[in-house]
Amino acid sequence: MALDSKIPNGPIADKWTNYKDHINLVNPANKRNLDIIVVGTGLAGGSAAATLAELGYNVKAFCFQDSPRRAHSIAAQGGINAAKNYKGDGDSVYRLFYDTVKGGDYRAREANVYRLAEVSANIIDQCVAQGVPLAREYGGLLDNRSFGGTLVSRTFYAQGQTGQQLLLGAYSAMNRQIGRGKIKMYNRHEMLDIVIVDGKARGIIARDLITGKIERHSAHAVVVGSGGYGNVFFLSTNAMGSNATAAWKIHKKGAFFANPCYTQIHPTCIPVSGDHQSKLTLMSESLRNDGRIWVPKKLEDAQAIREGKKKAIDLSEDERDYFLERRYPAFGNLVPRDVASRAAKERCDAGFGVNKTGEAVYLDFAAAIERYGKEAAHVKGLNENDKALVTKLGTDIVKSKYGNLFQMYLKIVDEDPYVTPMMIYPAVHYTMGGTWVDYNLMTTIPGCFSIGESNFSDHGANRLGASALMQGLADGYFVLPYTIGDYLAPDIKMGPISTDLPEFVEAEKAVVDQINKFINNNGKHSVDYFHKKLGKIMWNKVGMARNAKGLTEAIEEIAALREEFYKDVKVPGSAYEFNQELEKATRVADFLELGELFAKDALHRNESCGGHFREEYQTEEGEALRDDENFAYVAAWEYKGKPSDAVLHKEPLNYENIKLVQRSYK
């Protein structure tokens, strides 16, 4: 099957406008005759459900949480990008487009990225109209801050709660439509398969997680907005319930899976403290605006700190290595996430780590507190040399910017980051890979769309900070509502789709068979036993740095672990009750397949780019070494029964508007 990205012709700045001018439309009366299923109610799914219902479609929305408010989007902290140039520092649609493609190490689809940059400004207007309390300057204008990989301030934010506030905006828009009867909300329901009738997506099989009942739901189109697959590593910044099942089920029914090896390791997370942990906690990248990252210059000082004989505040400026500022002076602490993560790992691997495990670096706010404090003292006409006063004034300003993040760190680590530098270390965060979609956000299954983090389309090999929220809301509010109408226009006279069709019966039987297999399996190990094993294989051999030997071993080990899982997993309880072990079993079954494809994708890509770092392919300075001649393409995998048999399809990336160069942040 040849991939057709359906990118419109014409200049890149005109593609989206011209596309909208010439697509098929569905008039309001006919929209009332069309049903759409939306799986996932995070920023992408929630905004899509609200907008589609507002337009007049009949929407069925599904989430496995008890409420759409519980979607993992709520955990996003630092901000959302938009090219509004409020700071007057040279930002523009083209600059956001350029930064996104460059930040993704030239492995993103140009046309989609430009459209994303183009609609970004509309998102802010939409959210302000909804009442989202974005931060404002003294004069009342919306404020901006910087994020990694850019030289401008374009990130709108709500202290360290941006995801929460944006999700509440989408949730309120959903609630309005739920109240009108245009959205039928299915909380505590999980999609376990997609139903394809005559080659088109026409519904899903879902499980009521409270009663265990298996349900059939039909629609004229299915939209998957179920997030990413970071929990394939077991430990990640994702919520424990975040999973890849919806995306993986559509992959097994014909939706190609693209670039699974492009997974982001976030540099600013609370370090692992022991084997007891079930997830990792993110500290927003926005902290790198004011926090300086460092380790001791001397190995003996690092050793003393690890042994508790010294503290960070005991080291003078001359005894500290601000390694990002040293290695990347142009961007300093605001280099992209992949660059910052590898640099931190390199210092810790060299023995300069500062916590008991040796896997942590410092994020220090002392300089920012002093800088802000002196400025505030000057403005107030107070003594700038009064250290206690300056510290208090500076602390108050930092608290106003990042207070909830500092409070969260204090509760988890039991150290005051206003006094002692934070300790951070990279952790699995965002997945740039996902189901392949064309310009319309439709997968290779007609009528099945994929939006937000569940698709691959906008970030290439690495996502810029504050761009996840931007993509999710862009897809849901401003892109999908146009493109899905073009697809649905021929179906306006079709009428409701029966769930008694043989395809629904067959799909339901497959779901029930898998559930019964788990319930009746006489194993002796829990689901988490296998998930943790998978996570260790993934982190050790498919993690921040990879090589051919480790990837080959990982593929073999994951296949063997999957076989052991089906033989020896124990799922207590019954199928027809609230059974979280059963929920986890179906999800881990999918992770055990996805993990193998992930490693296979990483093994075939003989280059380093963004979040994919192969140790064999790096510059003398230890930076990612791309191979644009041989690997400037999207790797889209077709399911053929098991991951080892997956067939590779390539979508060439033809950069007409940005010259491919070796990425540099120096």
N, C-alpha and C positions, 0 to 999 in steps of 0.2 A: 504493500500500500504506500503510495507516494504522499508525502506530507504537503498539504496546501495551506499555507499560513493566511491566505486571503487578505494580504496587506494591500490596501488601496494604492492605485497609481498616483503620481503627482508629487510635488514638493512635500517634504516631511511636515512642514508647518501647516499645510493645507489638507493633509490626508483625512483627519478626523472630521473637519468641517464638511468637506466634500462628501465623505461617506454618509454623514447624517442627512445631507441634502438629497441623497438618491436612494436611501433604503426604503423597503416596504414598511408601511405603518399599519397599525390595527386601530380602528376607530373605537371611541369609548364604549359604544353599545356592544361591539363584538368582543371587547376585552372581558365583559361580564360572562362570556361563554367559555373562557379559557382558564384552565387550572394549572398552577405552577407549584411544584414542591421545592422548598428551600431547606437544605440540610445544614444545620449549624446556625447559631444566632449571635456570633461575635460581630465585630465591626463590619465584616464583609457580608455575612449572611443576614444580620439584623438590618443593615441599611438597605440591602436588596429587597428583603421581605417587605419592609415599610414602604419603599418606593414603588415596588410592583403593585402592592395593594392600593396605594394612593392613586396609581394610574387606572385602577379598575379591575385588575386581574384578581382571580380567586386564589389565595395563597394558603398553602399548608406549610407551616414552619415546624421543624423538629430540632430538639436539643436534648442531650442526655442529662443535662443538669436540671435542677429543680426549677430554674428560672433562666430566661435569656440573660439576666443580669450577671449570671455566674460564668459566662463565657470567659475564656482565658484572656481575651482582649482587655479585660478589666485590670490585668496585672501590668500592662504597659505603663511605663513611668515618664520618660523624659520629654516626649513631644511629638509633633506632627509637622512635616515639612510642607511648605507651600511657597511658590515663587511670587511673592507680593512685593518684595523689595522695600519693606517698611523702614529698614535701616538705611536705605540709600547707599548701600555699599557695593553696588554693581550687580545685584542679583537680577535674574530674568528667567523666562521659561527655558531659553536655550542653555543658560548656565546650570539650571537644575537638571535638565536633560543630560548635559555633558558630564556633570558630577556623578550622576547615577550610572551612566554607561562606564565611565572611568572607574568608579568605585566598584562596579561589578567586574572589573578587569576585562572589559570588552567581550563579555560573553552573554550579553542581554540582546533582545530583539529591539532594534532602534525604533521602529514605528510605535510599538507599545509604550516604550519609555517616554517618547516625546508626547504621546497622548496623556500619559500619567502626569507629566510636568505641566501640560497645558490645562488640565482640569483641576490641578491642585489648588489654585486660588479659589475656585468655586466651593471647595470643601470648607474652607474657613468661613466664608459667608454663610453657608448652610448651617454650620455648627453654632455660629454666633446668633443666627436667627432662632435656633432651637433653645438658646439660653445656656449653652455650654460656657462655664466660667473660665475662659482662657485668661492668662495673666495679662495685666495691663501696666503701662508705664504711669508715671505720676500724672501726666496730662490726660490720661484716659485712653490713649491709643493702645492697641494690642502690642504686646512685647514679643521680642524674639531672642533666642540664644543660639549658639553654634553647636554643631555636632561634628563627629569625626568625618574626615574625607572632604571637607569643604573649606573654602576661604571666606564664606559669607555667613551672616546670621539669618537663617530662614526658618528656624524651628519655633513654632507656636507651642505653648505649653500651659498646663494648669498645675503649677508646682511640680510635685513628683507623682501626680495622679492623672496624667493626661488620658491614658487609656480608659480609666474608670469614668471620667467625665464625658468622653466621647461616646462610650458605650451607653451611658445613661441617656444621652441625646438620641441615639438610635433606638434605644429601648422605649423611650417615651413616644417616638414616632410609631414604633410597632404597636404600643398599647392603644394608641388612637385608632389604628386599623383593626386591632382585636376587638375594641369596643364597637366599631362599626360593623363587625362581622365579616370583614374582608380578609382577615388573617385568622385561620383556625390554628391555634397553638397546641403543639404536642410536646409538653414538657416530659422529662423522664422517658423519652423514647430514643432508641438507637437504631439507625439504619444499618441493616445487615446484608442487604443485597439490592441491586438495581434490576428492574424488569425491562426487558427490551422486546418490543413487539414490532414485527416487520422492519427490523433494523433501526428502530428509533426508541429512545428512552421514554417510557410511558408510565413509570411508577417505581415504587420501592417496596421492599419488605422491611418492616420495622418491628422491634420488640419493645413492648411496654415493660420498662425496667422495674415497675412496682409489682405487677401481677405475673409477669413472664409471658403474657399473651403475645402470640405472633400475629401481626396485622398486615394486610395488603392495602396499599394506598396508590391510587392512580392519578395521573396528571398528563398534561400535554407536553410538559418539559420538566426536567429535574435540574436543580442548581445545587452544586456541592460547595459549601463554604465552611468546611470542617477543620481548617487550620493545617498545621504542619505535622511532621513525623519525628520531631526531636526526641521523643521518648523511646525511640528505638535504642537509645543509649542508656535507658533506665534513668540515670541521673541527668537531669537537664533543668533549665529554668522554667519549663512548662509545668502547668498544673498536672497532678498525678493522673487525672482522668483524660488528659489530652491524648488523642490516638489517631491512627491513620486508617482506620477501618473503612470509612466511607470512600476515601480516595482509592484505597487498595481494592475494594470490591468493584468499583467501576473499572479499574485497571484490568482486573481479571475477566471483565466482560467486554473488553475491547478498547478502553481508553489508554493510549500510550502514556507511559510514565517517563518524564524527562529529567535529566540531570540530577538523579538522586544523590550523587556524591557532593553536590554543592550544599554544604551545611555549615552554618556560621557558628564559630566559637566566640562567644561574647567575652571581652577582656575584663569586664567589671562585675564580677560576681563574688559572693561570699565564699571563701574556700571550703572544700570538703573537710569535715572534721572527724569523720569515722564511718564505719560500715553500717551504722544504724540509719543513715539518712535515706529518705525516700525521694527527695528532690533538692534542687539547689536554688538559692535566692539571688535574684538579679539586683544589682545596684546600678541605677540608670547611667547610661553613657553621658548624660548631661553633666554628671559630676566631673567629667574630664575638662569641662570649661574652666573650672576653678581649682580642681585638685591636681597636684603634681605627682606623677608616678616615679617611684625611685626604689632602689635597693642599696645596701651598703657597698662602698667601693672595695672594701677589704673582706676577704673570705673569713678572716678571724672575727670580724665584727658580726657578720651574718651568723656564724656559728654561736657566738655569745648571745645573740638575740634569740636564736632557737632554743638555747639552753636556759633562757631566763636570767642570764647574768647581766644583760644590758637591755635597755629599752630604746625605741626609735628616737625619743626626744633626747637621748644621751649623745647622739651623733650630730656633729656640727655640719654646716653646709658643705664644707670641704671633704667630709667623709661620706657624702651621699652621691650616688650615681643616678642622675635623672636621665635614664637611658633613652627614653623616647625623644627628649629634647636634644640629647647628644647625637642620636642617629638620624633624626628627621627634623632638622631645625626649621624648615619651612612650615610644617604643620605641628610640630611638637607633640604635645599630649593628645592632639586631635587628629591623629592619623586614623585611617579606617580600621575597623574592628579586626580584620584578619591580620593586619600588620602589627597592631598593638598586642594581639593575643600571642603571636609567634615570638615577638620580642620578649614578652614576659616569661614565656616557657623557656626560651633560650637562657635567660638570666637564672631562672630557678634550676634548670638542668646543669648549669655551670656551678651550682652550689651557693647561690646568693639568695635563696628563698628565706623568708623571715618568720614563718610559723613553724610549729612543731613538726609538721610533715615535710617542710622545705618547699611547699608549693603555694607560695603567696608572695606578693610584692605590696609595697605601701602606696596608698592614695592619700596624699597629705594636703590639708586645707589651711595650714598655718599661714602661708604666704598670702592667700586670698583673704583670710580674716584680717591680717594686718593691713593689706591694701585697701580693702573696703572700710576698715575702721579709721584709717588716717583720712580717707576722703570724706567720710561722714563727719569726723571731728573738724576738718577744715571748713566744710559747709556750715556747720553749726557754730563756728568761731571758737572751738574748744582747743585744748592743749593737745597737739598732735604727738607730743613726746610722752604723754601719760600712757604707759603701756597697758595698764589695767583698763583704762577708759577705751583705748583703741581696740583692745581685745573684745570688750563688751559690745561696742558699736558694730565691729566687724562680724561678731558671732550672730548678732541680731539680723544682719543683712543676709548672711549665709543661711540662717534659719528660715528666712522668708522665701528663699529660693528653693531650698532642698529639705526643709524641716522634717517632713514625714519620712524621707529616706534615711536621714540620720537617726530618727527615732526607731525605725525598723532595724537598723544595724545595731543600735544599742540593745534592743530587746533580744536579738539573736546571739550576739557575740559577747554582750555584757561589758563592752568598753565604749567610752564616750568619744565619738569621732571628732568632736569639737576640740578635744584635748589631745587625744592620741590618734595618729594616722590610721585610717581604715586599712584593713588587709583585704586584698582582692586577688582573684586568680581566674583564668579563663574557664568557661563552661559552655556546654552545648546550648544553643539558644534558638536560632531561627533557621528554617530550611528553605533555601532558595529553589531547590528542585520541587517537583510536584507533577500533577497531571499535565500533559501537553495540551495547550489550547491554541486556537488560531486567533486572529485579530478580533474575532467576535466573542472571544472567551469560551468558545465551544470546543469540547474534547473531540477525539476521533469517533465518539459515539454521537450520531446526530441527535440533537435534543437534550444532550447532557452537557451542562455548562459547569465550569469550575472557576471560582473567584477567590481573591485574597491569597493567603499563604498556601492554600491547597493546590494552586497552579504554579507554573514555573516562570511566568512570562516577563516579569519586570525588573528583576534584580541581578540577572547574570550569575556570576560566581561569588558575589558577596553583596550583602545589602547594607546600604548606608543607614546609620542610625536615624530614627524618626521617619523612615520611609515605609515601615510596615503598616502603620495607621493610615498613612497617605494612600497606599495601594488598596487596602481593604475598603475604605470609604469611597475612593474613586471608582472602583469596580461596582460597588453596590448602589451608590447614589447616581452616578453619572455615565457609566459605560454600559453595564448589563441591561438597564431598562431600554436602551436603544437597540442593542444587538439582538436581544431575545425577541423583540417585536418583529424584527425582520424575519426571524426563523418561524415564528408562530403565525404569520400572516396567512399562509395557505391552510391553516387548521381551523379557521373561524367557524366553519360549518360542520365540523367533525362531531361535536356533541361530547357528552361525558364518555369516559373510557371505562369499560367494565373490568372489575377485578376478578371476574370469573373466567377470564381468558386462560387458555392452557399455559401461557408463559408465566402468569402469576402463580398458578398451581405448582408449576415446576420449580420456580424460584423459592417459593415458600417451603417446599419439600426439602430442598438442598439446605436451607437454613435450619430446619427442624432436625435434619439428619446430623448436622454438625453439632448442634446443641446436645442431642441425645448421646452422641459419641463421647462428648466431654463428661456428661453426667454419669454415664455408665462405665467410664474408664476406671479400671481398678489400679490406679497408680499410687505412688507413695510420696511424691514431691509436690509442693504448692506451685501455683502459677508464678509467684514472685521468685521462686528458686530458679526457674528457667529464664525469667526476664532479667534478673541480675547477672546470670551467666552470659546472656546475650550482650548486655550492656558492657561487661568487662571486655569481651571480644571486640566490640565496636570501638570502645575508647582506646584500648591498647593497640589495635591494629588498623583501625579505620578512622582514627580520631584526628587530632590536630596536625599530625604529620604521618604520612603513609609511605610505604615502599612496596615494591612488587612482591617480595617474599612474604611480608606480613599480610598483604591483601589476599594472596593465594591461600595462605593458611587460614585466614578468616573465612573465606568462601567454604572451604572444606569443613571447618569447625562449626559454622552456622548450620550447614546442611545436616551434619551429624547431630547437633543439638536439637534441630527441628524433629528429626526422627525419634530422638529420645523423648522429646516433649509429648508427642502423640502416644508413645507407649507408656509413659510413666507419670503423666500429670494427674493430679487428684483434684477434682472439683466437688466439694461437698454440697449438700443441699439438693434441691430439686430445680427443674427447669421453670416451674410455674409458681415462682415466688420472687421476692426481692433477693437477688443472689449476686453480690458483687464479685465473688470469685469466678462465676460464670462469665460475667461481663469482661473481666480481665483476661480470661482464657481466650475468648474470641479475638480480643485485641492483640494479645501476645502472639497468637497464631499468625496474624497478619504481619506483625513486626518480624517474625522469624523468616518470612519470605522476603519482606522489604529489605531487611538487613543484608541478605545475600545479594540482592540486585544492587544495592548501595555499593557493596564491595566490588562487585563485577564492573560497575560503571567507573569506579575509581581506578580499577586495574587497567581498563582499556584506555583511559585518558592519560597518555604518556606526556604529561606536561604539568606544570603547577599554575594555578590561577585562582585568585581570591581565596575562598574557603576550602579549596582543594589543593593541598600542598603535598606533592610527591618529593621525597627526599632526594631522589635521583635527578630532579630537575629544579635547580636553584642557581642563582648567581653566586659569584665569589663572596658577596656580602650577605648571603643567606636569604635573599629575596626570591619570590616566586618567579619562575622562568617560563613564560608562555611559549607556545608553539602555534603562532597564528596561521602558518602555512598549512598545518595538518589538523588542527583541532578547533578552528573557528567555526564551530557548529553546535547546534543543540543536539544532544544525544537522547533520542526518544525511543524507549524500549517497548516492544510489543510482547504481551504475555503469550506463552506457548505451553502452558501446562505446569512448568516450574521455573524458578528464576534462572537456573543454569541454561535453560533452553530459550531464554528471551532473545528476541531478534532486534538488532539495532537499526534504527532509521535515523538519518541525519537531515537536519534542517540547516543549510548553510546560513551563516550570519554575514550579510553583505553590508559593510559599513560604508555608506555613501556620504555621511555627514560628519563623521569623526574619523580622523586618521588613527589607525592602530599604531600605538607607540608603546615602548616599555614604560609601565606605570612608575611614577616617581613621586615621592613626597618629601624630597630633601630640599 
